[in-house]
Amino acid sequence: NSVTVTFRGDKTSSFQYDDVDKVYKMSQYGDVYIDANTGNQMAFKNLIVIYTEQWKRHDGEYSRSYYTLQGSGEGYLAINGEIVKIKWSRESLDTPFVYTYEDGTPITLGIGKTYVAIASEKSTPIDYK
C-alpha cells in the first residue's frame, strides 16, 4: 500500500494508498506534498514508473539528465492498492506513450490524476509494500 521512488541525488517521492479515497497521497523530501492551488495533499489515482536509458550532459556549471523517450522498456503501475510490472512503448516524440501489462494486454488507467516517473533503472530504485 506504499510506493517510494528514490531519484538520483536527494529526491524521494513517497505515495501512501488511501483505502477510503482510492488514491495515492504523495510526500516528497520527507514531507507532505501540498498543491499550492488547493491547499490539499497531492493525490493520484495511477502511479507509473518507466525505466529508460539516462545520460548526463555537463553544461558549464550545470549537469543535466537526459532520457530516451522513444522506443520501449519496462516499468511499474500502481493502481487501486496493487502494483504490477508493465511495458511501455513510444514510436516517436510526437506520439503518446503506450502502456501494456507484461503479456501485451493494453492497460486501462483509472479516472483521475496520473503521476509518471521517468527514471533510470540503474539509479532509481522503487520500493513497494
Secondary structure, DSSP 8 states (H G I E B T S, - for coil): -EEEEE-SSS-EEEEEEETTTTEEEEEETTEE-B-TTTSSB-EESEEEEEE--EEEEEETTEEEEEE--SEEEEEEEEETTEEEEEEEEESSTTS--EEEETTS-B----SS-EEEEEE-TTT--EEE-
